[in-house]
Amino acid sequence: MPATELGVDGWRKPWSGGNGGSCVEAKRLNDGRVALRQSTDPHGPALIYTNHEIAMFILGAKAGEADFLLS
């Protein structure tokens, strides 16, 4: 979905810092889903995930299941 269809308010950068301003922005939608977009391309696409999908991703990342992405 084009991120512009989700409005300009409510986007947050929970994972920013130390990367020259290039980060992922997140927005909780009214229906509980979560949208993610690239901060350097706010007019580009947004990926939409259910609350359950985001929860499983965060829990998995905290448990180290995504550490393979760092090496």
N, C-alpha and C positions, 0 to 999 in steps of 0.2 A: 504494500500500500504506500502511496506517496506520503511522506512525513508531513507535508504541508496540509494534508487533509485532517490532521490531528491537532492543528492549531499551534500557536507559538508558546502558550503558557503551560507550565507544569513539567517541562523537561528538566531533568536533573543530571548531574555528572558525578555519580557515586564512585567512579573508578578513575578520576582524573588525577593528574599530578606527575610532574617529572617527564612528560612525554611531548612537550612542545605544543600543548593545546589539542592534540589529536586524541580523542577519547570517545567512549561510548556514552550516549545519553539515554536515559530511561524515563518513561512516563507511565504512570498508572492510569488506565482508562476507566471511565465510569462503570463499565461492566466487570471490572476486576482484572481484566487482561493487562498485560504489560507490553508496551512498545519500546523497541530499541532502535536507535539510529546512530550514524556516525556524526560526530560533532562538526567535522570539517565539511560535511555535505548535508546541512539541515533541510535542503529542498529535495534530497534524494529519497531513497526508499526507507521505510520503517518495517522492521520485522515484528510481528505480533505473536505473543506467546500467552498461553493460559497461565493463570496463577499457579496451577500445579506444575506446569513445565518449568517455570522460573524457579519455583521452590526446589524442585528436584535438581536443577542445574546448580543453584547456590549451595545446597547441601552436598552435592557431589564435589563441587570445587573445594569446599571447606574440608572435605574428607580426603583431598588429594587426587581425586579421580581425573582431574584435568591437568595434572602436573606434566604429563607427556607433551603438552603444548608449549612448555617452556624450554624444552631441551632440543 
